[in-house]
Amino acid sequence: MKTGNEDVVTVSTVEEYASLFGCPPVCHPLLSVCRLSAVKDYIPVGKPVRLNLYTITIKDKTTCNARYGWRTYDFTRGCMSFFAPGQVHSWDEKTENIGRWGLLLAFHPDFIRKYPLGTRIDRMKFFSYDVSEALHISDMERKVVENIMENIESEYRQNIDAHTQDIIVSQLEVLLNYSERFYTRQFQTRSSVEPDVLARVRGLLQKHMDEHRREFISVNALAGELNMSPHYLSDFLRSQTGMNTQQHIHSFLIERAKSLLVTTPLSVSEIAYRLGFEYPQHFNRLFKSKTGITPLEYRNMN
């Protein structure tokens, strides 16, 4: 757990996540499932937290005023919320654990990386900042979600074996498929809002990678697509996430590299060229600086 120059707390593992939010000890190195009634406290109150994890929460008529990026998130109604790695949140006030109901699921990107879900999840709209409200669910929808979350919880609390990850990931896919259906229902008549800058940056990086393989996108080019100056874009992103534009580009490249290392037989050099690196050693150096291990070591570990 790290604190940046702007006092942003960075959480990169589920163990750190459980410790920060007062959850029970985790039963899996890449996954945490707990009931909100077992959460002791939300800390640190009033300090921005960047989670390098995916989280899914279902809550029922409890109060927890949070900030999602720079927008306020209202949890006063029964709802679901979805956070993606790299997004920044803060909690403005402490809430007492009185009659709190709900389930909280957090998992590291590596937990789903080798599965089709690992590629698909980034395209799910409800994990993006451009959705400025939670998913409010009906009683019937809540029962569907609750049953799936409880299935995941039941599997999570068993002893880990060769089938644990496959079973939980399959349940996650079902949960997210239902969530997409419920979002479509909720936003059919919802007025569209202008996507925020972070969502547009991620979308442009994805689009560039799909359309211009072997070509590095520069900070200047990305800023130009957004009609902003490079300095303004970096300052804006840093104020919201603690990372400048170049760091966002590097983070995106590393995540794409991890997926290619796990899901394709491409050599490290081929992956480097596909991602736009002129020299494979530059790719190796960046990957190790961000992950602490080489691309080949990461592939062998996964």
N, C-alpha and C positions, 0 to 999 in steps of 0.2 A: 504494500500500500504506500503510495507516494503522494507528496504534496508539492505542487508546482509553484512557479514563481508568483502566480496570481492566487495562490492558496486554493487551488483546485485539487481536491482529493481524488486520486486515480485508483480505481479498484480493478484488478486484473485477474483474480482467481475467485472461485466460489467460497474458498475458506475465508478470504479477506471480506467478501460480501457478507457472509454469515456473521463474522465478528463485528463488522461495522453496524449492522442493523439488529444485532441482538438475537439472531436466529440460533436454533439448536445446532450442535456440531454436525457437519455434513457427513453423509454416508457414501459419497462418491466424489472422486477428485475433480470431476468436470461438471457436476450437477448438484443442485440443492433444491429440495422441496420442503416447505414447512407451512404450517397453519399460522395465520396471523395471531391467533390466540396464544401461540407459543413465543411470539416475538416480544422481547423485553423492552426494547427502546429503539427509537430512530435517532441515530447520531451520525455525523455532527449536525445539529440543527443550525440553519442559517449559513452553512458553508456549501459551496457547489461541489458536486460529486460527479466525476466522469466514470461511468461503468463500461469496462471493456467486455461486457457480457450481454447476452440476451436475457430479458426478464419478462415474465407474463404473470399478471396478478388478477385475481378475481376477488371483488369485495362487495359487501352488502350493507349499504346505508351506514357506513362509518365515515368519520370526518378525518381527513388528512390533507391539509393544504400544501400542495407541492408546486414547484416551478419546473417546467419542462422546457429546457432551453431558456427562453425569456418569457414564455407564456405561463399563465396560472392554470393548473390542472385542478378541476373540481371533482373530488371523490365523495361528495355528500350523497350520491345516489348509488344504487347497486350497479357495478360496472366492471369492465375488463380494461386493463392497460397493457401496452406493449412497448418495451424500450429496446433499442438496438445498441450494439457496441459503439462507443465513442460519443454518445449523447450525454449531455450534462443536465443534472437535476439538482434541486435543492429543496429542503424542507424548512418552511419558515417558522414553524412552531412545534413544540413537543405535544404528542397526543397520548393520553393515558390509555392503557390497554384494558378498557372496560367494555365487555360485550362485543369485542372485535371479532368479526367473522371473515373468513376468506382463506385463500390459498396463494402462496407465493412460489413461483418456479423461476430459477435462475440457472443458466447453463452457458458454458464456455463455447465459443465458435468451433473449437476442435471436436466437441462432442458430436456434431452433425456434419463435419466437413467431408467425410468420405461418402456420405449419402446424397441422393438427389436433392434432398431438402437443404443441404448446405449451400447449393447454388441458387435454389428457388427462393429462399427466405428473404434475401435482400431485395427482391422485387415485390414483396408484399407491402402494400401501401400503409397498413396500420403500424409498421415499424419505422415510419418516416416522420420527421418533424413537420411535414406539411399537413398532418392530421392534428388539429389543435384541440380536439376533445376526445374523451374516452369513449369506449364502446359501451353504451348503455343497453343492457339486455333485459328481455322479458323474463318472467318466472319460468316459462317453458325452456327458453334458451339457457337460462342459468342452470337448470337441472341437467341439460345436455353437457354443458361445460364442466359442471361440478363432477359428474360421473367420470368424465375422461381424466380430469385432474386427479381424482381419487385413484383411478387405475394406475396412473403414473406414480403417485405417491406409494401405492402398495408395492409396485415393482421396485421402486427406489429403496424401500426399507428391507428388501430381501437381500440375502448374500449375493454379491456380484458374481456372475458366471458368464459363460461365453454367449449367452442369449440376452443378457440384461440390456445392453445398448441397443440392439436391434428392436427389442420389444418397446422400449421407451421412445425411440425415435419414431416408430410406426404410430404410437399413440400421439406423439407431438404433431405428426402430419395430419391425423384426424382432427385434433384440436384446432389447428390452424386452418384446415379446410372449412370447418364450421364457422370459425371466426370470420373468414372471408365472406361466407354467406350472410352472416349477421351484419357485417359492415355494409354490404350491398343493400341490405334492407334498410339500415339506418340512414344512409346517405343518398338514397334515391331522390329525395326532394330537398337535399341540403344544398345551399348555395355554395358554389366553389369559392375557395379562398386562394389568394396568391401564395404559391409555395414559398417557403422561406429559403434563405440563401443556402443553408446547409443541404437541404433536400435537392436543390438545383445543382449544387456542386457534385453531389453523389450521382445524380442523374447524368450530368455531362461527362463525368469520368467513365461511367458505365457505357454511355453511347460512344465515346471516343474509343474505348477499348474494343467494342464490338465492330466498329466501322474502320478503324485505322490501326490494325495490328502492326507491330514492329515500329511504331512511331510514338515517341515520348510526348506527352502533352506538357507544355510549359506553364508556369504560373501566369505569364503574360497572356498566353492564349486562353487560359481558363477565365481570367479576369475579363478579357475582351468579350468572351461569350456572354458574360453577365453584365456587360456595359458598366464595369467598375474599373478603377485604377488598381494595379497590383497591390499597392500599399494599403489601399482602403479595404480590399477584399481580405488580405491577411490580418489586418487589425480587427476587422469585423469577426472573422472566424475565431481568432484568438480570444476575443472577448466572450464568445459564446461557448467555445469548446476547450480553450487552453492550447489549441494547436493552430499554427499558421497554415497558409495554403500549401506550401511545399510539404509540410508534415502530413497534411491530408492526402496529397498525391502519393507520398511514400507509403502511408498506411494502406491505401487502396491497392497499390501494387503488391505489397506484402501479402495481403489477404488473397488476392488473385493468384499469386505465386504458390501459396500454401495449397489452394484448391487444385492447381495444375500438378503439383508435386504428388498429391495424394490420389488424384483421379485419372491421371494420364501416364503413359509410359515415356513421355518426352524426357530427353536428357536435361540436365541443369542448364547447359548452354542453349539448347533449343528454347527452353522456357525464358531464359534471359533475353534472347532475340525477339521472341514473341511479345514480351512486355515492353520492348523498345530500347533495351540496353544495347549499346554498341559493342561493349566488351563484357563478357560473362563475369570477369573478376569484379567489375563494378557492382553487378547484381549480387554476387556472393558477399561483398563487403557490406552492402546496404542490408541484406537479409540478416547477416550475423549481428550487425549493430542494433537491429530492431528486435531480434528474437533471442540472441545469445548463442545461437547454434547455426551451423551452415545449412544450406538447402538440402544437401545430401543427408546430413544427420537428421533433419526434420523428416525426410522421406522414410528413412530407415526406422525412425521411432513410430511412424504412423502406418 
